[in-house]
């Protein structure tokens, strides 16, 4: 499944350091934008292990 299909929805992203849950605000060529409690985080694809 492609990340674009989840834009605007709440997802959980597992990285090598943490597991983050927030709203997928954007899907870009090198990262995703994940909104958590009003803060937008840029998460590079290279640090994402999986999402659900």
Backbone bond lengths (Angstrom), bond angles and torsions (degrees), N, CA, C in turn:
res aa  C-N    CA-C-N  psi(-1)  N-CA   C-N-CA  omega(-1)  CA-C   N-CA-C  phi
1 X - - - 1.447 - - 1.533 108.59 -
2 X 1.304 116.63 141.93 1.463 121.72 -177.20 1.522 111.08 -90.11
3 X 1.320 115.56 145.87 1.461 120.26 179.77 1.520 112.50 -61.63
4 X 1.338 117.55 -32.41 1.468 120.27 -179.53 1.530 111.35 -56.58
5 X 1.306 117.27 -31.42 1.466 121.43 -179.22 1.525 112.41 -68.06
6 X 1.329 117.30 -14.03 1.463 121.78 -176.82 1.526 113.08 -106.63
7 X 1.324 117.98 3.35 1.469 120.10 -179.27 1.522 110.13 -57.48
8 X 1.346 115.19 134.05 1.455 121.47 -179.60 1.518 113.64 86.13
9 X 1.323 117.21 -4.89 1.463 121.55 -179.93 1.524 110.36 -106.22
10 X 1.318 115.50 160.25 1.462 121.02 176.54 1.524 108.36 -81.25
11 X 1.338 115.54 126.96 1.464 121.36 177.54 1.528 108.71 -130.48
12 X 1.319 115.23 165.07 1.460 122.07 173.40 1.523 107.29 -116.62
13 X 1.332 115.77 131.05 1.464 122.21 -178.51 1.524 108.20 -118.60
14 X 1.319 116.14 125.07 1.466 120.94 175.62 1.523 108.14 -98.02
15 X 1.328 115.42 125.93 1.459 121.21 176.06 1.527 108.24 -114.48
16 X 1.303 116.36 178.29 1.461 119.77 179.07 1.527 111.93 -68.56
17 X 1.342 117.70 -16.83 1.464 120.96 -177.86 1.522 114.10 -108.77
18 X 1.346 118.18 -29.12 1.460 120.23 -171.34 1.518 110.66 -160.15
19 X 1.313 115.55 170.00 1.461 122.19 171.60 1.518 106.81 -116.07
20 X 1.333 116.26 124.73 1.459 122.32 -175.22 1.523 110.29 -118.46
21 X 1.327 116.60 139.01 1.459 121.85 176.61 1.520 108.21 -122.97
22 X 1.335 115.77 128.66 1.452 120.70 -179.99 1.507 110.74 -172.44
23 X 1.325 116.06 -174.46 1.455 122.46 -179.73 1.525 109.87 -87.37
24 X 1.313 115.74 128.40 1.468 120.59 177.86 1.522 107.81 -75.47
25 X 1.331 115.95 105.13 1.460 121.84 -175.90 1.516 113.66 -89.15
26 X 1.330 117.89 -23.86 1.452 119.48 -178.94 1.513 111.64 -168.05
27 X 1.333 114.00 150.71 1.460 121.32 176.86 1.524 106.64 -122.91
28 X 1.319 116.70 118.01 1.453 122.27 -174.56 1.521 110.28 -118.77
29 X 1.317 117.62 176.67 1.464 120.46 -173.71 1.524 113.04 -67.18
30 X 1.350 118.19 -25.30 1.456 119.42 -177.21 1.524 114.52 -127.62
31 X 1.347 117.62 -3.84 1.455 120.42 -179.06 1.526 110.73 -158.85
32 X 1.338 115.26 171.61 1.464 120.80 170.78 1.523 108.07 -115.39
33 X 1.308 115.85 156.99 1.451 121.95 172.86 1.513 108.22 -106.30
34 X 1.325 116.85 120.56 1.452 122.15 -178.10 1.518 108.75 -119.48
35 X 1.329 116.28 119.16 1.457 121.15 179.82 1.512 111.30 -91.00
36 X 1.340 115.54 123.01 1.458 121.37 179.86 1.522 108.32 -130.17
37 X 1.319 116.55 115.39 1.471 122.35 178.77 1.527 112.89 51.24
38 X 1.316 116.82 44.03 1.455 121.26 176.88 1.519 115.57 83.75
39 X 1.310 118.05 -0.57 1.464 122.44 178.98 1.519 109.04 -111.35
40 X 1.332 116.84 133.59 1.459 121.57 179.46 1.525 109.51 -96.13
41 X 1.324 115.58 123.06 1.460 121.98 178.72 1.517 109.55 -106.95
42 X 1.329 116.44 136.27 1.457 122.51 175.34 1.520 107.39 -97.93
43 X 1.324 116.44 117.60 1.464 120.97 -176.80 1.524 108.42 -116.36
44 X 1.338 117.26 113.06 1.466 120.32 179.63 1.530 111.08 -65.90
45 X 1.329 116.29 143.90 1.463 120.90 178.24 1.525 111.92 -57.14
46 X 1.316 117.46 -32.89 1.462 120.43 -176.98 1.530 112.55 -65.58
47 X 1.338 117.78 -17.95 1.456 119.82 179.38 1.530 112.82 -99.97
48 X 1.339 117.83 -3.99 1.462 121.18 -179.47 1.524 109.79 -87.59
49 X 1.340 115.56 123.56 1.460 121.19 175.73 1.530 110.37 -85.78
50 X 1.344 115.77 -47.29 1.465 121.41 176.32 1.528 109.03 -164.87
51 X 1.311 116.04 168.51 1.461 121.10 176.34 1.523 108.44 -140.50
52 X 1.321 114.47 158.11 1.468 120.45 175.04 1.500 109.68 -154.26
